[in-house]
Amino acid sequence: MDITSPANPRVKHLVALRRRRVRDDDQVTVVEGYSELELALAAGVRPIELYYCPGLIGAGEAALTDRAARAGADLVTVSPEVFRKIAYRESPDGWLAIVPAVLAELAAVHLPANPLVLICQGVEKPGNLGAILRTADAAGVAAVIATEPGTDWGNPNVIRASKGTVFSVPVATSTSAQVMTWLADHGLSVVATTPDAGTLLGQAELRGPTAIAVGSEKDGLSSEWLERADRCVRIPMFGRADSLNVATSAAIACYEAVRQRMEPASGA
């Protein structure tokens, strides 16, 4: 199928998918970008529709259409004018797919032995949540769980900022109370990050089954999480700012856990 008119009903619906309510009603989300779509396919995502613009895609990228078709996608070519209307990016690369909604159920998360989990409470900005996912993917985090989030895992800007790793890292959304119960049931120790803690991050034991909790960009973690935590830790800071970006804090905490876990066991 070819679409050349921006007034095509399909185009109007693709634009409407920018709204969460429409995505929720359709049980789909949007993946834009060659590398993001490539990672999604590698993670086993089966696209419903693939829209691509031959005039915008890069040299050597056309084979992605065959991979998407083998995964079950209906292929639709669009004109540059149409693609720029449906794209989320200012400089689109000619690739956009409609895929099933991201599975985000807590009960569906299965943990490996000695897991490292990230808890994100009240994180509002899709870019931060996406950046946290990229760190989680790189650090081998077992799952990222959002409580009281200001956005959804299917937000196209989360997918873009995550570079598609929302499809490679197990994610979930639930209430704080439900997540706390789930963590206790799975035997995870909760380490809460807060600038008011007396214990430095590097002094905390992070080698065992651990859930690192980070809070919202504005307020940090709630008192509920700080009181529930087995340990509260702070990242050392020497400047005038009193806090770090939440994605940066999550990255530092995750890689401290990675550092500890990579150290030889004492006595080895």
Secondary structure by P-SEA (a helix, b strand, c coil): ccccccccaaaaaaaacccaaaaaaacccccccaaaaaaaaaacccccbbbbbcccccccccaaaaaaaaaccbbbbbcaaaaaaaccccccccbbbbbccccccccccccccbbbbbbbcccccaaaaaaaaaaaaaacccbbbbcccccccccaaaaaaacccccccccccccaaaaaaaaaaabbbbbbbbccccccccccccccbbbbbbbcccccccaaaaaaccbbbbcccccccccccaaaaaaaaaaaaaaaaacccccc
